[in-house]
Amino acid sequence: MSEFKLTSVEEFEQATNELLENGAKVGADAWQFRVKNQTPHCKFGEQGTCCRICTMGPCRITPKAPRGICGCDVHGIVGRNFLRFTAGGSATHSDHGREICHTLHEADPNGNYKVKDPEKLIRIAKEWGVETEGKDIYDLAHEMSELALMEYGKPFGTQRFLKRAPQHTQEIWEREEIAPRAIDREVACSLHMTHMGCSSLPEALVRQSLRSGLSDGWGGSMMGTEFSDVLFGTPKPIETEANLGVMKEDEVNIIVHGHDPSLSEMICEYADDPEMIAYAKEMGAKGINVAGVCCTSNEVAMRRGVPMAGNFLQQENVVLTGACEAIVVDVQCIFPALGPLSKCFHTKFVTTSPIAQMPDAEYIRFNAKTAGENAKAIVKMAIENFKNRKPELVHIPHMKQKATVGYSFESIIKTLDKVTNSQVDQTGTLMPLWQCVASGVIRGAVAMVGCNNPKVRPDTAHIELMKKLIAHDVIIVASGCSAQAAARAGLMDKRAKDLCGAGLKRVCELADIPPVLHMGSCVDISRMMVLVAELAKIGNVNISQLPVVGCAPEWMSEKAVSIGNYVVATGIDTYLGVEPYVSGSTEVTGLLTNGVRDWVEAAYTVEKDIDKLGDAMLARIEEKRAALGV
């Protein structure tokens, strides 16, 4: 076996520079150039002090103009902008979950989509009080999908999955009036509250931001995660590879990108079809290679072992290799720039969702009923495009790392069972993990999540923080683009245990795990909520007492704000490396970084110095341990 070595950010950047040079041959644009054209950024926007909610303005708050035309002060304007940002993220994640529920409703033993984890479907049905005895599994799937869809618009009550939280957490949500009702109601309520002439009180706006976030994390995202597992299989540890070197010069390269696994699963099915593989060979290729970008990549990696080409800011790079026959996208985090960029090469840019339509794209509308024929047409299009490659433009960086991915909540339990003495201790619980934490073998855990952002040197914060934390015996659970940064660097290779402190290294060896556990896509942060909820129950403590924190060091999207709000509202201190657009208001900033702790026992910390951010997380973990007396 070759000697293990991490891939450095400098090596990432060298590969990117080579690809930019490749693109320069054909006049290709890239985000690195557009950033220069867009900086410096508007300070009113960055501080959240511009209001354009009505046409009396736009109003910008300055010392000379401390109120908008309606009389709203800076704190109300910043608070409204923050709530609208949250609502955008909550709507986006939750609509993803809604689409999965609709796909479940189309599940059929002879159709495009089947129930691959019937046991999980039955467990959720029993959790929701649905009778399962004697029911056909597909009848149950359709019944459950209808109940799930009702969670979006039901007139009364709160989200069903809230009961998964410890009783103490549920009581906080009820006391503070932030327990989310119907998912769509919380989004609509947020937009209503921020309409001209409605809420301008920061406390009310921040409170609704937490509630809207919770409707995502414990509502729409959780349903997206759980019912994706039912449809496509609950992830379990699987080997894969990561970085641009997973693309192949002699095969048809199809890149799947976005977030909804319904599309990518079908693309993978048809890419594995012997008929399609034979057709690719007829066209001069040795086979078909599917690789992923962004969270769609996480979805197919953790269920199929499909390699991960890159994360958010790598999406243009896959086209710049000149070896991408098709980049097929569904929804969210897709650069409109992919259209004109693809025209510089031979790449087909294929959009598939009415929610994400873009110029300069081939639009093949994808839906559950026609999924098979849609996927086959896309794979065939990519195969037929192989002959249009220009050999002089093909440049695939020769870098990739091994990664073990697919640590769902269920697979973490099964991994722990392997190190449990079943003659003495109960299996099927998180007790071994709690014992490691309580004894100090593992000092704590960090949920590392979020995007890439050009405001931060891409991937640097994710990777450097992870290296620092695991060296201090803090285990990482990661999702989204953060997980892909770890995989591309090599931190999801089990050999990365040698970078850990003595305690975490021993745990990695005994459990046969990497020190950074891949838990999935950004909707799968809901898995982390279930994990901390169950760990708190096992330890007989509150979630806020656990030596666990969340971190989004390079976040950029509205979804990330929604995530941050539900993580904080669940009782987990959350650390950010990019400032949210609230610095223009001392009141809103004060609420988010301190005041909400009185409501939900957690708050935000913002620190752009990555080394200091790591120190702050380690200090908070040790503070929590001291308070527990462990």
C-alpha positions as CSV (number, residue, x, y, z in Angstrom):
1,M,0.0,0.0,0.0
2,S,1.3,3.4,-0.9
3,E,2.2,5.9,1.8
4,F,-0.7,8.0,3.0
5,K,-0.5,11.7,2.4
6,L,-3.1,14.4,2.4
7,T,-3.7,16.5,-0.7
8,S,-3.0,20.1,0.2
9,V,-5.1,23.2,-0.7
10,E,-2.0,24.3,-2.6
11,E,-2.3,21.2,-4.8
12,F,-6.0,21.9,-5.3
13,E,-5.1,25.4,-6.4
14,Q,-2.4,24.3,-8.7
15,A,-4.8,21.9,-10.5
16,T,-7.4,24.7,-10.8
17,N,-4.8,27.1,-12.2
18,E,-3.9,24.5,-14.9
19,L,-7.6,24.1,-15.7
20,L,-8.0,27.9,-16.0
21,E,-5.1,27.9,-18.4
22,N,-6.9,25.2,-20.4
23,G,-10.1,27.3,-20.4
24,A,-8.1,30.4,-21.6
25,K,-7.5,28.6,-24.9
26,V,-11.2,28.9,-25.7
27,G,-12.0,32.1,-23.9
28,A,-13.8,30.4,-21.0
29,D,-15.1,32.5,-18.1
30,A,-14.8,31.3,-14.5
31,W,-15.9,32.4,-11.0
32,Q,-12.3,33.5,-10.1
33,F,-12.6,36.3,-12.8
34,R,-16.2,37.2,-11.9
35,V,-15.3,37.7,-8.2
36,K,-12.8,40.4,-9.2
37,N,-15.5,42.2,-11.1
38,Q,-17.9,42.1,-8.2
39,T,-15.5,43.3,-5.4
40,P,-15.6,45.3,-3.3
41,H,-19.1,44.3,-2.3
42,C,-21.9,46.7,-1.4
43,K,-21.5,47.6,2.3
44,F,-25.2,48.2,2.7
45,G,-25.9,44.7,1.5
46,E,-23.2,43.1,3.6
47,Q,-24.5,44.9,6.7
48,G,-28.1,44.1,5.9
49,T,-29.0,47.8,6.1
50,C,-30.8,48.2,2.7
51,C,-34.6,47.7,2.5
52,R,-36.3,47.1,-0.9
53,I,-39.5,45.5,0.4
54,C,-41.7,48.3,-1.0
55,T,-41.4,50.9,-3.8
56,M,-41.2,53.9,-1.5
57,G,-37.5,53.1,-1.4
58,P,-35.1,51.4,-1.7
59,C,-34.0,52.8,1.7
60,R,-30.5,52.7,2.9
61,I,-29.8,53.4,6.6
62,T,-26.9,55.8,7.3
63,P,-26.1,58.1,10.2
64,K,-27.8,60.9,8.3
65,A,-30.8,58.8,7.4
66,P,-31.4,56.5,10.4
67,R,-34.9,55.5,9.4
68,G,-36.5,54.3,6.2
69,I,-39.4,56.3,4.7
70,C,-41.9,54.2,6.7
71,G,-40.0,54.9,9.9
72,C,-38.4,51.5,10.3
73,D,-35.0,51.7,12.0
74,V,-31.9,49.7,11.2
75,H,-32.7,46.9,13.6
76,G,-36.1,46.2,12.0
77,I,-34.6,46.3,8.5
78,V,-31.7,44.0,9.4
79,G,-34.1,41.7,11.2
80,R,-36.5,41.5,8.3
81,N,-33.7,40.8,5.9
82,F,-32.4,38.0,8.1
83,L,-35.8,36.4,8.3
84,R,-36.4,36.6,4.6
85,F,-33.0,35.0,4.1
86,T,-34.0,32.2,6.4
87,A,-37.3,31.7,4.7
88,G,-35.6,31.3,1.4
89,G,-33.4,28.5,2.7
90,S,-36.2,26.8,4.6
91,A,-38.4,26.8,1.5
92,T,-35.6,25.4,-0.7
93,H,-34.7,22.5,1.6
94,S,-38.3,21.7,2.4
95,D,-39.4,21.8,-1.3
96,H,-36.6,19.2,-1.9
97,G,-38.3,17.1,0.8
98,R,-41.7,17.6,-0.8
99,E,-40.4,16.3,-4.2
100,I,-39.1,13.2,-2.4
101,C,-42.5,12.6,-0.9
102,H,-44.1,12.9,-4.3
103,T,-41.6,10.4,-5.7
104,L,-42.5,8.0,-2.9
105,H,-46.1,8.3,-3.9
106,E,-45.1,7.1,-7.4
107,A,-43.2,4.1,-6.0
108,D,-44.3,0.9,-7.7
109,P,-42.8,-2.6,-7.8
110,N,-42.8,-2.5,-11.6
111,G,-42.1,1.2,-11.9
112,N,-39.1,3.5,-12.0
113,Y,-38.9,3.9,-8.2
114,K,-39.1,1.1,-5.7
115,V,-39.1,0.8,-1.9
116,K,-35.5,-0.3,-1.1
117,D,-35.7,0.0,2.7
118,P,-39.1,-1.4,3.7
119,E,-38.0,-1.9,7.3
120,K,-37.3,1.9,7.6
121,L,-40.7,2.7,6.1
122,I,-42.4,0.5,8.6
123,R,-40.4,2.0,11.5
124,I,-41.4,5.6,10.5
125,A,-45.0,4.5,10.0
126,K,-45.1,3.0,13.6
127,E,-43.5,6.2,14.9
128,W,-46.3,8.2,13.3
129,G,-49.0,5.8,14.7
130,V,-49.9,4.3,11.3
131,E,-51.1,0.7,11.3
132,T,-48.7,-1.5,9.3
133,E,-49.8,-5.1,10.0
134,G,-50.9,-6.9,6.8
135,K,-50.4,-3.9,4.5
136,D,-48.7,-4.2,1.2
137,I,-45.5,-2.2,1.4
138,Y,-46.4,-0.1,-1.6
139,D,-49.8,0.7,-0.2
140,L,-48.0,1.8,3.0
141,A,-45.6,3.9,1.0
142,H,-48.4,5.7,-0.7
143,E,-50.2,6.3,2.6
144,M,-47.1,7.6,4.3
145,S,-46.3,9.9,1.4
146,E,-49.7,11.5,1.7
147,L,-49.3,11.9,5.4
148,A,-45.9,13.4,4.8
149,L,-47.2,15.9,2.2
150,M,-49.8,17.0,4.7
151,E,-47.0,18.2,7.0
152,Y,-46.5,21.0,4.5
153,G,-50.0,22.4,4.8
154,K,-51.9,20.9,7.7
155,P,-54.1,23.5,9.4
156,F,-53.4,22.4,13.0
157,G,-50.6,21.0,15.1
158,T,-46.8,20.9,14.8
159,Q,-44.3,18.8,12.9
160,R,-44.5,15.1,13.6
161,F,-40.7,14.5,13.8
162,L,-40.4,17.0,16.8
163,K,-41.2,14.1,19.1
164,R,-37.8,12.6,18.3
165,A,-36.2,15.4,20.3
166,P,-35.7,15.0,24.1
167,Q,-38.6,16.1,26.2
168,H,-36.5,19.1,27.5
169,T,-36.0,20.4,24.0
170,Q,-39.6,19.9,23.1
171,E,-40.6,22.0,26.1
172,I,-38.2,24.8,25.1
173,W,-39.8,24.9,21.6
174,E,-43.3,25.1,23.1
175,R,-42.4,27.6,25.8
176,E,-40.6,29.9,23.3
177,E,-43.4,29.5,20.7
178,I,-41.0,28.3,18.0
179,A,-42.3,24.7,17.6
180,P,-42.9,24.7,13.8
181,R,-46.4,24.2,12.5
182,A,-47.0,23.4,8.8
183,I,-43.8,23.9,6.9
184,D,-45.4,26.1,4.2
185,R,-47.1,28.1,7.0
186,E,-43.8,29.0,8.5
187,V,-42.4,30.2,5.2
188,A,-45.6,32.2,4.4
189,C,-45.7,33.6,7.9
190,S,-42.1,34.8,7.5
191,L,-42.9,36.6,4.3
192,H,-46.1,38.1,5.9
193,M,-44.1,39.3,8.9
194,T,-41.6,41.0,6.7
195,H,-44.1,42.7,4.4
196,M,-44.3,46.5,4.6
197,G,-46.1,47.6,7.7
198,C,-45.7,44.3,9.7
199,S,-43.0,43.2,12.1
200,S,-40.1,45.5,12.8
201,L,-39.3,44.2,16.3
202,P,-35.9,42.3,16.2
203,E,-37.0,39.8,18.9
204,A,-40.1,38.8,16.9
205,L,-38.1,38.5,13.6
206,V,-35.3,36.5,15.1
207,R,-37.8,34.2,16.9
208,Q,-39.6,33.5,13.6
209,S,-36.2,32.9,12.0
210,L,-35.6,30.1,14.5
211,R,-39.1,28.7,13.9
212,S,-38.8,28.7,10.1
213,G,-35.4,27.0,10.4
214,L,-36.9,24.3,12.6
215,S,-39.6,23.7,10.1
216,D,-36.7,22.8,7.7
217,G,-34.4,20.8,9.9
218,W,-37.1,18.9,11.9
219,G,-39.6,19.0,9.0
220,G,-38.8,19.3,5.3
221,S,-35.2,18.2,5.4
222,M,-35.9,15.3,7.8
223,M,-38.6,14.0,5.5
224,G,-36.2,14.5,2.5
225,T,-33.6,12.4,4.3
226,E,-35.9,9.7,5.7
227,F,-37.9,9.0,2.6
228,S,-34.9,9.1,0.4
229,D,-33.5,6.3,2.5
230,V,-36.8,4.4,2.0
231,L,-36.7,4.9,-1.8
232,F,-33.0,4.5,-2.5
233,G,-31.6,2.6,0.5
234,T,-30.3,3.8,3.9
235,P,-26.6,4.5,3.5
236,K,-24.0,2.3,5.0
237,P,-20.2,2.6,4.9
238,I,-18.9,2.2,1.3
239,E,-15.6,2.9,-0.4
240,T,-15.3,5.6,-3.0
241,E,-12.8,8.1,-4.4
242,A,-12.8,11.9,-4.5
243,N,-11.3,14.8,-6.5
244,L,-11.0,15.6,-10.2
245,G,-8.8,12.6,-10.9
246,V,-12.0,10.4,-10.8
247,M,-12.8,11.6,-14.3
248,K,-11.5,9.2,-17.0
249,E,-9.9,10.1,-20.3
250,D,-11.1,6.9,-22.1
251,E,-14.7,6.8,-20.8
252,V,-17.9,8.8,-21.3
253,N,-17.9,11.2,-18.3
254,I,-21.3,12.1,-17.0
255,I,-21.3,14.6,-14.0
256,V,-24.5,14.8,-11.8
257,H,-24.9,18.0,-9.9
258,G,-27.4,19.5,-7.6
259,H,-29.3,18.0,-4.6
260,D,-32.2,15.8,-5.5
261,P,-31.3,12.1,-5.7
262,S,-34.3,11.1,-7.7
263,L,-32.5,12.3,-10.9
264,S,-29.0,11.0,-10.2
265,E,-30.2,7.6,-9.0
266,M,-31.9,7.0,-12.4
267,I,-28.8,8.3,-14.3
268,C,-26.7,5.8,-12.4
269,E,-29.2,3.0,-13.2
270,Y,-28.9,3.6,-16.9
271,A,-25.2,4.3,-16.9
272,D,-24.9,0.7,-15.5
273,D,-27.2,-0.7,-18.2
274,P,-25.3,-3.2,-20.3
275,E,-27.1,-1.9,-23.4
276,M,-25.8,1.6,-22.7
277,I,-22.3,0.4,-21.9
278,A,-22.2,-1.5,-25.2
279,Y,-23.4,1.6,-27.0
280,A,-20.6,3.6,-25.4
281,K,-18.1,1.1,-26.7
282,E,-19.6,1.4,-30.2
283,M,-19.0,5.1,-29.9
284,G,-15.3,4.5,-29.1
285,A,-15.3,4.8,-25.3
286,K,-14.2,2.1,-22.9
287,G,-17.3,2.6,-20.7
288,I,-19.4,5.1,-18.8
289,N,-18.1,6.9,-15.8
290,V,-20.6,8.8,-13.5
291,A,-19.1,11.2,-11.0
292,G,-20.7,13.9,-8.9
293,V,-20.5,17.5,-7.8
294,C,-22.2,19.1,-4.7
295,C,-24.9,17.3,-2.7
296,T,-26.2,15.2,-5.5
297,S,-22.7,13.7,-5.4
298,N,-23.0,13.0,-1.7
299,E,-26.3,11.2,-2.3
300,V,-25.0,8.8,-4.9
301,A,-21.6,8.4,-3.2
302,M,-23.1,7.2,0.1
303,R,-25.5,4.7,-1.6
304,R,-23.6,3.6,-4.6
305,G,-19.9,4.5,-4.1
306,V,-20.1,6.9,-7.1
307,P,-16.9,9.0,-7.0
308,M,-17.0,12.6,-6.0
309,A,-15.4,15.0,-8.5
310,G,-15.7,18.1,-6.3
311,N,-17.8,20.5,-4.4
312,F,-19.6,23.8,-5.1
313,L,-16.7,25.8,-6.4
314,Q,-15.4,22.8,-8.4
315,Q,-18.4,22.7,-10.7
316,E,-16.8,24.7,-13.5
317,N,-13.6,22.7,-13.1
318,V,-15.3,19.5,-14.3
319,V,-16.2,21.3,-17.6
320,L,-12.7,22.9,-17.9
321,T,-11.2,19.4,-18.0
322,G,-12.5,19.1,-21.6
323,A,-13.5,15.5,-20.7
324,C,-17.0,16.1,-19.5
325,E,-19.6,14.8,-22.0
326,A,-22.6,16.0,-20.0
327,I,-23.2,17.8,-16.8
328,V,-26.7,17.0,-15.7
329,V,-28.3,19.1,-13.0
330,D,-31.4,19.1,-10.9
331,V,-31.8,21.9,-8.3
332,Q,-29.8,24.3,-6.1
333,C,-26.3,25.7,-6.1
334,I,-26.0,25.4,-9.9
335,F,-24.0,28.2,-11.6
336,P,-25.9,29.7,-14.5
337,A,-22.3,30.1,-15.9
338,L,-22.3,26.4,-16.8
339,G,-24.4,27.2,-19.9
340,P,-22.0,29.5,-21.7
341,L,-19.0,27.6,-20.3
342,S,-20.2,24.3,-21.7
343,K,-20.4,26.0,-25.2
344,C,-16.7,26.7,-25.0
345,F,-16.2,22.9,-24.9
346,H,-18.2,20.0,-26.3
347,T,-20.0,19.5,-23.0
348,K,-23.8,19.2,-22.9
349,F,-25.3,21.2,-20.1
350,V,-28.6,19.5,-19.2
351,T,-31.2,21.0,-16.9
352,T,-34.0,18.8,-15.7
353,S,-36.2,20.7,-13.3
354,P,-38.8,23.4,-13.9
355,I,-37.5,24.9,-10.7
356,A,-34.0,25.4,-12.1
357,Q,-34.2,26.4,-15.8
358,M,-31.2,28.2,-17.3
359,P,-30.1,29.7,-20.6
360,D,-27.8,27.8,-22.9
361,A,-29.0,24.5,-21.6
362,E,-30.6,21.4,-23.0
363,Y,-33.8,21.1,-21.0
364,I,-35.2,17.6,-20.5
365,R,-38.0,17.8,-18.0
366,F,-37.7,15.0,-15.4
367,N,-40.5,13.5,-13.4
368,A,-41.2,10.3,-11.6
369,K,-43.5,8.9,-14.2
370,T,-41.0,9.3,-17.1
371,A,-37.8,9.0,-15.1
372,G,-36.5,5.9,-16.9
373,E,-36.9,7.2,-20.4
374,N,-35.6,10.7,-19.4
375,A,-32.5,9.1,-17.8
376,K,-31.9,6.8,-20.8
377,A,-32.1,9.8,-23.2
378,I,-29.6,11.8,-21.2
379,V,-27.1,8.9,-21.0
380,K,-27.5,8.3,-24.7
381,M,-26.9,12.0,-25.4
382,A,-23.7,11.9,-23.4
383,I,-22.5,8.8,-25.2
384,E,-23.1,10.3,-28.6
385,N,-21.2,13.4,-27.5
386,F,-18.0,11.4,-26.7
387,K,-16.9,11.7,-30.4
388,N,-17.1,15.5,-30.2
389,R,-14.3,15.7,-27.6
390,K,-11.3,17.8,-28.6
391,P,-8.2,15.9,-27.5
392,E,-6.1,19.0,-27.3
393,L,-8.4,20.4,-24.7
394,V,-8.5,17.3,-22.4
395,H,-6.7,17.9,-19.2
396,I,-7.7,15.8,-16.1
397,P,-5.6,16.6,-13.0
398,H,-4.1,13.4,-11.6
399,M,-5.2,13.7,-8.1
400,K,-7.7,11.7,-6.1
401,Q,-8.1,10.3,-2.6
402,K,-9.8,7.2,-1.1
403,A,-12.8,7.8,1.1
404,T,-15.2,5.8,3.2
405,V,-18.6,7.4,3.1
406,G,-22.2,6.6,4.1
407,Y,-22.4,7.0,7.9
408,S,-26.1,7.4,8.4
409,F,-27.5,7.3,11.9
410,E,-28.4,3.6,11.4
411,S,-24.9,2.7,10.1
412,I,-23.3,4.5,13.1
413,I,-25.3,2.3,15.4
414,K,-24.3,-0.8,13.5
415,T,-20.6,0.3,13.6
416,L,-20.9,0.8,17.4
417,D,-22.5,-2.6,17.8
418,K,-19.3,-4.2,16.4
419,V,-17.4,-2.9,19.5
420,T,-20.1,-3.6,22.0
421,N,-19.9,-6.6,24.3
422,S,-23.3,-8.1,23.5
423,Q,-23.0,-10.5,26.5
424,V,-23.0,-7.6,28.9
425,D,-24.3,-4.5,27.1
426,Q,-27.3,-3.7,25.0
427,T,-26.7,-3.4,21.3
428,G,-28.4,-1.0,18.9
429,T,-27.7,2.1,21.0
430,L,-25.2,5.0,21.1
431,M,-23.9,3.9,24.6
432,P,-20.4,3.1,23.3
433,L,-20.1,6.6,21.8
434,W,-21.4,8.2,25.1
435,Q,-18.9,6.2,27.1
436,C,-16.1,7.4,24.8
437,V,-17.2,11.0,25.3
438,A,-17.8,10.7,29.1
439,S,-14.5,9.0,29.7
440,G,-12.6,11.7,27.7
441,V,-11.3,9.3,25.1
442,I,-13.2,11.5,22.6
443,R,-13.3,15.1,23.9
444,G,-16.4,16.0,21.8
445,A,-17.7,16.3,18.3
446,V,-18.1,19.0,15.7
447,A,-20.8,18.9,13.0
448,M,-18.9,20.5,10.1
449,V,-21.3,21.6,7.4
450,G,-21.9,24.2,4.7
451,C,-20.7,25.5,1.4
452,N,-17.7,27.0,-0.2
453,N,-17.5,30.8,-0.5
454,P,-15.0,32.9,-2.5
455,K,-14.8,35.2,0.5
456,V,-12.7,32.4,2.1
457,R,-9.8,30.6,0.5
458,P,-11.8,27.6,-0.9
459,D,-11.7,24.5,1.3
460,T,-9.0,25.9,3.5
461,A,-11.2,26.5,6.5
462,H,-12.9,23.1,6.3
463,I,-9.7,21.2,6.0
464,E,-7.5,23.1,8.5
465,L,-10.3,23.1,11.1
466,M,-10.8,19.4,10.7
467,K,-7.1,18.7,11.1
468,K,-6.9,20.8,14.2
469,L,-10.0,19.3,15.8
470,I,-9.1,15.6,15.2
471,A,-5.6,16.3,16.6
472,H,-7.4,17.3,19.8
473,D,-9.5,14.1,19.9
474,V,-12.6,15.7,18.6
475,I,-14.5,13.6,16.1
476,I,-16.1,15.2,13.0
477,V,-19.4,14.5,11.4
478,A,-19.6,16.2,8.0
479,S,-22.1,16.8,5.3
480,G,-22.4,18.8,2.1
481,C,-19.5,20.6,0.5
482,S,-17.6,20.4,3.8
483,A,-17.7,16.6,3.5
484,Q,-16.4,16.7,0.0
485,A,-13.6,19.0,1.0
486,A,-12.6,16.4,3.6
487,A,-12.8,13.5,1.1
488,R,-10.8,15.4,-1.6
489,A,-8.1,16.1,1.0
490,G,-8.0,12.5,2.3
491,L,-9.5,13.0,5.7
492,M,-12.1,10.4,5.0
493,D,-9.4,7.8,4.3
494,K,-9.2,5.5,7.4
495,R,-5.4,6.0,7.4
496,A,-6.1,9.6,8.4
497,K,-6.4,8.2,11.9
498,D,-2.6,8.9,12.2
499,L,-3.4,12.6,12.3
500,C,-5.6,12.2,15.4
501,G,-4.9,12.5,19.1
502,A,-4.2,9.3,20.9
503,G,-7.8,8.8,22.1
504,L,-9.6,9.4,18.8
505,K,-6.9,7.4,16.9
506,R,-7.7,4.4,19.2
507,V,-11.4,4.8,18.6
508,C,-10.8,4.9,14.8
509,E,-8.8,1.7,15.0
510,L,-11.3,-0.2,17.1
511,A,-14.4,0.9,15.2
512,D,-12.6,0.8,11.8
513,I,-13.7,4.3,10.8
514,P,-12.1,7.5,9.5
515,P,-11.9,10.5,11.9
516,V,-14.2,12.5,9.7
517,L,-17.6,10.7,9.2
518,H,-19.5,11.4,6.0
519,M,-23.2,11.8,7.0
520,G,-24.5,12.9,3.6
521,S,-25.9,15.9,1.8
522,C,-27.0,19.2,3.3
523,V,-30.6,18.0,4.0
524,D,-28.9,15.1,5.9
525,I,-27.9,17.5,8.7
526,S,-31.2,16.3,9.9
527,R,-29.4,13.0,10.6
528,M,-27.1,14.9,12.9
529,M,-30.1,16.2,14.8
530,V,-31.3,12.7,15.4
531,L,-27.8,11.7,16.5
532,V,-27.5,14.4,19.1
533,A,-31.0,13.8,20.3
534,E,-30.4,10.1,20.9
535,L,-27.0,10.8,22.5
536,A,-28.5,13.2,24.9
537,K,-31.1,10.6,25.9
538,I,-28.5,7.9,26.4
539,G,-26.4,10.3,28.5
540,N,-29.4,11.6,30.4
541,V,-28.4,15.2,29.6
542,N,-29.9,18.0,27.6
543,I,-28.7,18.5,24.0
544,S,-27.2,21.9,25.0
545,Q,-25.0,20.1,27.6
546,L,-23.3,17.8,25.2
547,P,-19.7,18.6,24.2
548,V,-20.9,19.1,20.7
549,V,-20.9,22.2,18.4
550,G,-21.8,23.0,14.8
551,C,-19.5,24.8,12.4
552,A,-20.1,26.3,8.9
553,P,-16.7,28.0,8.1
554,E,-17.3,28.8,4.4
555,W,-21.1,29.0,4.2
556,M,-22.8,31.2,1.5
557,S,-26.4,30.2,0.8
558,E,-29.9,31.0,2.2
559,K,-30.1,27.3,3.1
560,A,-27.1,27.6,5.4
561,V,-28.9,30.3,7.4
562,S,-31.9,28.1,7.8
563,I,-29.6,25.2,8.9
564,G,-27.8,27.4,11.3
565,N,-31.1,28.6,12.8
566,Y,-32.4,25.0,13.4
567,V,-29.0,23.8,14.8
568,V,-28.9,26.7,17.3
569,A,-32.6,26.3,18.1
570,T,-31.9,22.6,18.8
571,G,-29.5,23.7,21.5
572,I,-26.2,23.4,19.6
573,D,-23.7,26.4,19.6
574,T,-22.9,27.2,16.0
575,Y,-19.6,28.8,14.7
576,L,-19.4,30.7,11.5
577,G,-16.4,31.7,9.5
578,V,-18.3,34.1,7.2
579,E,-20.4,37.0,8.6
580,P,-24.1,36.9,8.1
581,Y,-25.7,40.1,6.8
582,V,-26.6,41.5,10.2
583,S,-23.6,43.5,11.3
584,G,-25.5,46.8,10.7
585,S,-27.7,46.1,13.7
586,T,-26.3,45.8,17.2
587,E,-29.6,44.5,18.4
588,V,-29.9,41.7,15.9
589,T,-26.3,40.8,16.2
590,G,-26.6,40.7,20.0
591,L,-29.7,38.5,19.8
592,L,-28.0,36.0,17.5
593,T,-24.7,35.8,19.4
594,N,-26.0,36.0,22.9
595,G,-29.7,36.8,23.4
596,V,-31.1,33.6,21.9
597,R,-29.2,31.6,24.4
598,D,-31.8,32.6,27.0
599,W,-34.4,31.1,24.7
600,V,-32.8,27.9,23.3
601,E,-29.6,27.4,25.4
602,A,-27.3,28.0,22.4
603,A,-26.1,30.9,20.1
604,Y,-23.9,31.8,17.2
605,T,-20.2,32.8,17.3
606,V,-18.7,34.6,14.2
607,E,-15.0,34.5,13.8
608,K,-13.3,35.0,10.4
609,D,-9.8,34.1,11.7
610,I,-9.9,30.3,11.2
611,D,-7.3,29.5,13.9
612,K,-9.2,31.5,16.4
613,L,-12.5,29.8,15.3
614,G,-10.9,26.4,16.0
615,D,-9.7,27.5,19.4
616,A,-13.1,28.9,20.3
617,M,-14.8,25.6,19.5
618,L,-12.2,23.6,21.5
619,A,-12.7,25.9,24.4
620,R,-16.5,25.6,24.3
621,I,-16.2,21.8,24.1
622,E,-14.0,21.8,27.2
623,E,-16.3,24.2,29.0
624,K,-19.2,21.9,28.4
625,R,-17.2,18.9,29.6
626,A,-16.3,20.8,32.8
627,A,-19.9,21.7,33.4
628,L,-20.9,18.0,33.1
629,G,-18.0,17.0,35.4
630,V,-16.5,14.6,32.8
